[in-house]
């Protein structure tokens, strides 16, 4: 990993951004699931 980052810092940066976006998507999905569960419980 570190060798690749030294050769191409842009690739390492893009990889970090991609991981952060994936984590955001997971958190977003969890929020949607909890919201839908709350809505279902109210009915």
mmCIF file of the N, C-alpha and C atoms, coordinates in Angstrom:
data_MODEL
# 
_entry.id   MODEL 
# 
loop_
_atom_site.group_PDB 
_atom_site.id 
_atom_site.type_symbol 
_atom_site.label_atom_id 
_atom_site.label_alt_id 
_atom_site.label_comp_id 
_atom_site.label_asym_id 
_atom_site.label_entity_id 
_atom_site.label_seq_id 
_atom_site.pdbx_PDB_ins_code 
_atom_site.Cartn_x 
_atom_site.Cartn_y 
_atom_site.Cartn_z 
_atom_site.occupancy 
_atom_site.B_iso_or_equiv 
_atom_site.pdbx_formal_charge 
_atom_site.auth_seq_id 
_atom_site.auth_comp_id 
_atom_site.auth_asym_id 
_atom_site.auth_atom_id 
_atom_site.pdbx_PDB_model_num 
ATOM 1   N N  . UNK A 1 1  ? 0.832   -1.204 0.000  1.00 0.00 ? 1  UNK A N  1 
ATOM 2   C CA . UNK A 1 1  ? 0.000   0.000  0.000  1.00 0.00 ? 1  UNK A CA 1 
ATOM 3   C C  . UNK A 1 1  ? 0.863   1.248  0.000  1.00 0.00 ? 1  UNK A C  1 
ATOM 4   N N  . UNK A 1 2  ? 1.802   1.347  0.965  1.00 0.00 ? 2  UNK A N  1 
ATOM 5   C CA . UNK A 1 2  ? 2.609   2.563  1.082  1.00 0.00 ? 2  UNK A CA 1 
ATOM 6   C C  . UNK A 1 2  ? 3.466   2.773  -0.159 1.00 0.00 ? 2  UNK A C  1 
ATOM 7   N N  . UNK A 1 3  ? 3.956   1.683  -0.762 1.00 0.00 ? 3  UNK A N  1 
ATOM 8   C CA . UNK A 1 3  ? 4.765   1.818  -1.982 1.00 0.00 ? 3  UNK A CA 1 
ATOM 9   C C  . UNK A 1 3  ? 3.936   2.452  -3.089 1.00 0.00 ? 3  UNK A C  1 
ATOM 10  N N  . UNK A 1 4  ? 2.701   1.997  -3.262 1.00 0.00 ? 4  UNK A N  1 
ATOM 11  C CA . UNK A 1 4  ? 1.830   2.545  -4.300 1.00 0.00 ? 4  UNK A CA 1 
ATOM 12  C C  . UNK A 1 4  ? 1.560   4.025  -4.033 1.00 0.00 ? 4  UNK A C  1 
ATOM 13  N N  . UNK A 1 5  ? 1.318   4.377  -2.776 1.00 0.00 ? 5  UNK A N  1 
ATOM 14  C CA . UNK A 1 5  ? 1.026   5.760  -2.441 1.00 0.00 ? 5  UNK A CA 1 
ATOM 15  C C  . UNK A 1 5  ? 2.220   6.647  -2.764 1.00 0.00 ? 5  UNK A C  1 
ATOM 16  N N  . UNK A 1 6  ? 3.455   6.146  -2.537 1.00 0.00 ? 6  UNK A N  1 
ATOM 17  C CA . UNK A 1 6  ? 4.647   6.945  -2.837 1.00 0.00 ? 6  UNK A CA 1 
ATOM 18  C C  . UNK A 1 6  ? 4.759   7.164  -4.345 1.00 0.00 ? 6  UNK A C  1 
ATOM 19  N N  . UNK A 1 7  ? 4.458   6.124  -5.127 1.00 0.00 ? 7  UNK A N  1 
ATOM 20  C CA . UNK A 1 7  ? 4.540   6.248  -6.584 1.00 0.00 ? 7  UNK A CA 1 
ATOM 21  C C  . UNK A 1 7  ? 3.466   7.200  -7.094 1.00 0.00 ? 7  UNK A C  1 
ATOM 22  N N  . UNK A 1 8  ? 2.244   6.999  -6.610 1.00 0.00 ? 8  UNK A N  1 
ATOM 23  C CA . UNK A 1 8  ? 1.134   7.792  -7.129 1.00 0.00 ? 8  UNK A CA 1 
ATOM 24  C C  . UNK A 1 8  ? 0.277   8.274  -5.966 1.00 0.00 ? 8  UNK A C  1 
ATOM 25  N N  . UNK A 1 9  ? 0.555   9.445  -5.410 1.00 0.00 ? 9  UNK A N  1 
ATOM 26  C CA . UNK A 1 9  ? -0.241  9.947  -4.280 1.00 0.00 ? 9  UNK A CA 1 
ATOM 27  C C  . UNK A 1 9  ? -1.704  10.166 -4.647 1.00 0.00 ? 9  UNK A C  1 
ATOM 28  N N  . UNK A 1 10 ? -1.961  10.489 -5.928 1.00 0.00 ? 10 UNK A N  1 
ATOM 29  C CA . UNK A 1 10 ? -3.339  10.730 -6.359 1.00 0.00 ? 10 UNK A CA 1 
ATOM 30  C C  . UNK A 1 10 ? -4.157  9.451  -6.219 1.00 0.00 ? 10 UNK A C  1 
ATOM 31  N N  . UNK A 1 11 ? -3.577  8.298  -6.598 1.00 0.00 ? 11 UNK A N  1 
ATOM 32  C CA . UNK A 1 11 ? -4.299  7.023  -6.492 1.00 0.00 ? 11 UNK A CA 1 
ATOM 33  C C  . UNK A 1 11 ? -4.632  6.735  -5.041 1.00 0.00 ? 11 UNK A C  1 
ATOM 34  N N  . UNK A 1 12 ? -3.683  6.952  -4.139 1.00 0.00 ? 12 UNK A N  1 
ATOM 35  C CA . UNK A 1 12 ? -3.925  6.739  -2.716 1.00 0.00 ? 12 UNK A CA 1 
ATOM 36  C C  . UNK A 1 12 ? -5.020  7.658  -2.219 1.00 0.00 ? 12 UNK A C  1 
ATOM 37  N N  . UNK A 1 13 ? -5.002  8.917  -2.665 1.00 0.00 ? 13 UNK A N  1 
ATOM 38  C CA . UNK A 1 13 ? -6.016  9.893  -2.246 1.00 0.00 ? 13 UNK A CA 1 
ATOM 39  C C  . UNK A 1 13 ? -7.395  9.458  -2.735 1.00 0.00 ? 13 UNK A C  1 
ATOM 40  N N  . UNK A 1 14 ? -7.480  9.037  -3.995 1.00 0.00 ? 14 UNK A N  1 
ATOM 41  C CA . UNK A 1 14 ? -8.758  8.581  -4.550 1.00 0.00 ? 14 UNK A CA 1 
ATOM 42  C C  . UNK A 1 14 ? -9.272  7.370  -3.780 1.00 0.00 ? 14 UNK A C  1 
ATOM 43  N N  . UNK A 1 15 ? -8.363  6.472  -3.392 1.00 0.00 ? 15 UNK A N  1 
ATOM 44  C CA . UNK A 1 15 ? -8.752  5.277  -2.643 1.00 0.00 ? 15 UNK A CA 1 
ATOM 45  C C  . UNK A 1 15 ? -9.359  5.685  -1.303 1.00 0.00 ? 15 UNK A C  1 
ATOM 46  N N  . UNK A 1 16 ? -8.742  6.657  -0.633 1.00 0.00 ? 16 UNK A N  1 
ATOM 47  C CA . UNK A 1 16 ? -9.256  7.134  0.657  1.00 0.00 ? 16 UNK A CA 1 
ATOM 48  C C  . UNK A 1 16 ? -10.649 7.732  0.462  1.00 0.00 ? 16 UNK A C  1 
ATOM 49  N N  . UNK A 1 17 ? -10.816 8.546  -0.586 1.00 0.00 ? 17 UNK A N  1 
ATOM 50  C CA . UNK A 1 17 ? -12.118 9.181  -0.852 1.00 0.00 ? 17 UNK A CA 1 
ATOM 51  C C  . UNK A 1 17 ? -13.170 8.093  -1.086 1.00 0.00 ? 17 UNK A C  1 
ATOM 52  N N  . UNK A 1 18 ? -12.808 7.074  -1.876 1.00 0.00 ? 18 UNK A N  1 
ATOM 53  C CA . UNK A 1 18 ? -13.760 5.997  -2.180 1.00 0.00 ? 18 UNK A CA 1 
ATOM 54  C C  . UNK A 1 18 ? -14.185 5.298  -0.888 1.00 0.00 ? 18 UNK A C  1 
ATOM 55  N N  . UNK A 1 19 ? -13.227 5.022  0.012  1.00 0.00 ? 19 UNK A N  1 
ATOM 56  C CA . UNK A 1 19 ? -13.558 4.352  1.274  1.00 0.00 ? 19 UNK A CA 1 
ATOM 57  C C  . UNK A 1 19 ? -14.483 5.230  2.106  1.00 0.00 ? 19 UNK A C  1 
ATOM 58  N N  . UNK A 1 20 ? -14.200 6.531  2.162  1.00 0.00 ? 20 UNK A N  1 
ATOM 59  C CA . UNK A 1 20 ? -15.044 7.428  2.953  1.00 0.00 ? 20 UNK A CA 1 
ATOM 60  C C  . UNK A 1 20 ? -16.462 7.451  2.394  1.00 0.00 ? 20 UNK A C  1 
ATOM 61  N N  . UNK A 1 21 ? -16.587 7.478  1.058  1.00 0.00 ? 21 UNK A N  1 
ATOM 62  C CA . UNK A 1 21 ? -17.914 7.493  0.441  1.00 0.00 ? 21 UNK A CA 1 
ATOM 63  C C  . UNK A 1 21 ? -18.661 6.204  0.763  1.00 0.00 ? 21 UNK A C  1 
ATOM 64  N N  . UNK A 1 22 ? -17.957 5.057  0.731  1.00 0.00 ? 22 UNK A N  1 
ATOM 65  C CA . UNK A 1 22 ? -18.605 3.779  1.051  1.00 0.00 ? 22 UNK A CA 1 
ATOM 66  C C  . UNK A 1 22 ? -19.108 3.795  2.488  1.00 0.00 ? 22 UNK A C  1 
ATOM 67  N N  . UNK A 1 23 ? -18.303 4.333  3.403  1.00 0.00 ? 23 UNK A N  1 
ATOM 68  C CA . UNK A 1 23 ? -18.714 4.401  4.808  1.00 0.00 ? 23 UNK A CA 1 
ATOM 69  C C  . UNK A 1 23 ? -19.935 5.300  4.953  1.00 0.00 ? 23 UNK A C  1 
ATOM 70  N N  . UNK A 1 24 ? -19.949 6.426  4.229  1.00 0.00 ? 24 UNK A N  1 
ATOM 71  C CA . UNK A 1 24 ? -21.099 7.338  4.277  1.00 0.00 ? 24 UNK A CA 1 
ATOM 72  C C  . UNK A 1 24 ? -22.349 6.621  3.775  1.00 0.00 ? 24 UNK A C  1 
ATOM 73  N N  . UNK A 1 25 ? -22.211 5.870  2.683  1.00 0.00 ? 25 UNK A N  1 
ATOM 74  C CA . UNK A 1 25 ? -23.358 5.147  2.133  1.00 0.00 ? 25 UNK A CA 1 
ATOM 75  C C  . UNK A 1 25 ? -23.891 4.138  3.141  1.00 0.00 ? 25 UNK A C  1 
ATOM 76  N N  . UNK A 1 26 ? -22.973 3.433  3.851  1.00 0.00 ? 26 UNK A N  1 
ATOM 77  C CA . UNK A 1 26 ? -23.413 2.452  4.848  1.00 0.00 ? 26 UNK A CA 1 
ATOM 78  C C  . UNK A 1 26 ? -24.195 3.153  5.951  1.00 0.00 ? 26 UNK A C  1 
ATOM 79  N N  . UNK A 1 27 ? -23.682 4.276  6.433  1.00 0.00 ? 27 UNK A N  1 
ATOM 80  C CA . UNK A 1 27 ? -24.368 5.017  7.495  1.00 0.00 ? 27 UNK A CA 1 
ATOM 81  C C  . UNK A 1 27 ? -25.732 5.483  6.991  1.00 0.00 ? 27 UNK A C  1 
ATOM 82  N N  . UNK A 1 28 ? -25.777 5.936  5.744  1.00 0.00 ? 28 UNK A N  1 
ATOM 83  C CA . UNK A 1 28 ? -27.028 6.405  5.137  1.00 0.00 ? 28 UNK A CA 1 
ATOM 84  C C  . UNK A 1 28 ? -28.048 5.261  5.087  1.00 0.00 ? 28 UNK A C  1 
ATOM 85  N N  . UNK A 1 29 ? -27.598 4.069  4.655  1.00 0.00 ? 29 UNK A N  1 
ATOM 86  C CA . UNK A 1 29 ? -28.494 2.913  4.588  1.00 0.00 ? 29 UNK A CA 1 
ATOM 87  C C  . UNK A 1 29 ? -29.015 2.554  5.972  1.00 0.00 ? 29 UNK A C  1 
ATOM 88  N N  . UNK A 1 30 ? -28.152 2.612  6.981  1.00 0.00 ? 30 UNK A N  1 
ATOM 89  C CA . UNK A 1 30 ? -28.577 2.294  8.352  1.00 0.00 ? 30 UNK A CA 1 
ATOM 90  C C  . UNK A 1 30 ? -29.653 3.281  8.793  1.00 0.00 ? 30 UNK A C  1 
ATOM 91  N N  . UNK A 1 31 ? -29.461 4.552  8.462  1.00 0.00 ? 31 UNK A N  1 
ATOM 92  C CA . UNK A 1 31 ? -30.452 5.568  8.845  1.00 0.00 ? 31 UNK A CA 1 
ATOM 93  C C  . UNK A 1 31 ? -31.795 5.280  8.171  1.00 0.00 ? 31 UNK A C  1 
ATOM 94  N N  . UNK A 1 32 ? -31.764 4.924  6.890  1.00 0.00 ? 32 UNK A N  1 
ATOM 95  C CA . UNK A 1 32 ? -33.006 4.633  6.157  1.00 0.00 ? 32 UNK A CA 1 
ATOM 96  C C  . UNK A 1 32 ? -33.710 3.436  6.796  1.00 0.00 ? 32 UNK A C  1 
ATOM 97  N N  . UNK A 1 33 ? -32.958 2.398  7.128  1.00 0.00 ? 33 UNK A N  1 
ATOM 98  C CA . UNK A 1 33 ? -33.554 1.204  7.740  1.00 0.00 ? 33 UNK A CA 1 
ATOM 99  C C  . UNK A 1 33 ? -34.196 1.561  9.067  1.00 0.00 ? 33 UNK A C  1 
ATOM 100 N N  . UNK A 1 34 ? -33.511 2.323  9.903  1.00 0.00 ? 34 UNK A N  1 
ATOM 101 C CA . UNK A 1 34 ? -34.071 2.683  11.207 1.00 0.00 ? 34 UNK A CA 1 
ATOM 102 C C  . UNK A 1 34 ? -35.311 3.554  11.033 1.00 0.00 ? 34 UNK A C  1 
ATOM 103 N N  . UNK A 1 35 ? -35.278 4.448  10.038 1.00 0.00 ? 35 UNK A N  1 
ATOM 104 C CA . UNK A 1 35 ? -36.453 5.293  9.783  1.00 0.00 ? 35 UNK A CA 1 
ATOM 105 C C  . UNK A 1 35 ? -37.647 4.443  9.361  1.00 0.00 ? 35 UNK A C  1 
ATOM 106 N N  . UNK A 1 36 ? -37.423 3.513  8.440  1.00 0.00 ? 36 UNK A N  1 
ATOM 107 C CA . UNK A 1 36 ? -38.526 2.675  7.972  1.00 0.00 ? 36 UNK A CA 1 
ATOM 108 C C  . UNK A 1 36 ? -39.061 1.824  9.115  1.00 0.00 ? 36 UNK A C  1 
ATOM 109 N N  . UNK A 1 37 ? -38.177 1.329  9.986  1.00 0.00 ? 37 UNK A N  1 
ATOM 110 C CA . UNK A 1 37 ? -38.635 0.538  11.132 1.00 0.00 ? 37 UNK A CA 1 
ATOM 111 C C  . UNK A 1 37 ? -39.498 1.395  12.040 1.00 0.00 ? 37 UNK A C  1 
ATOM 112 N N  . UNK A 1 38 ? -39.079 2.633  12.287 1.00 0.00 ? 38 UNK A N  1 
ATOM 113 C CA . UNK A 1 38 ? -39.869 3.531  13.132 1.00 0.00 ? 38 UNK A CA 1 
ATOM 114 C C  . UNK A 1 38 ? -41.238 3.790  12.516 1.00 0.00 ? 38 UNK A C  1 
ATOM 115 N N  . UNK A 1 39 ? -41.276 3.990  11.202 1.00 0.00 ? 39 UNK A N  1 
ATOM 116 C CA . UNK A 1 39 ? -42.547 4.254  10.513 1.00 0.00 ? 39 UNK A CA 1 
ATOM 117 C C  . UNK A 1 39 ? -43.454 3.026  10.613 1.00 0.00 ? 39 UNK A C  1 
ATOM 118 N N  . UNK A 1 40 ? -42.879 1.838  10.429 1.00 0.00 ? 40 UNK A N  1 
ATOM 119 C CA . UNK A 1 40 ? -43.671 0.615  10.501 1.00 0.00 ? 40 UNK A CA 1 
ATOM 120 C C  . UNK A 1 40 ? -44.219 0.412  11.915 1.00 0.00 ? 40 UNK A C  1 
ATOM 121 N N  . UNK A 1 41 ? -43.436 0.776  12.931 1.00 0.00 ? 41 UNK A N  1 
ATOM 122 C CA . UNK A 1 41 ? -43.889 0.588  14.314 1.00 0.00 ? 41 UNK A CA 1 
ATOM 123 C C  . UNK A 1 41 ? -45.057 1.512  14.637 1.00 0.00 ? 41 UNK A C  1 
ATOM 124 N N  . UNK A 1 42 ? -45.100 2.699  14.033 1.00 0.00 ? 42 UNK A N  1 
ATOM 125 C CA . UNK A 1 42 ? -46.170 3.646  14.346 1.00 0.00 ? 42 UNK A CA 1 
ATOM 126 C C  . UNK A 1 42 ? -47.503 3.149  13.798 1.00 0.00 ? 42 UNK A C  1 
ATOM 127 N N  . UNK A 1 43 ? -47.494 2.372  12.708 1.00 0.00 ? 43 UNK A N  1 
ATOM 128 C CA . UNK A 1 43 ? -48.758 1.912  12.124 1.00 0.00 ? 43 UNK A CA 1 
ATOM 129 C C  . UNK A 1 43 ? -49.321 0.710  12.877 1.00 0.00 ? 43 UNK A C  1 
# 
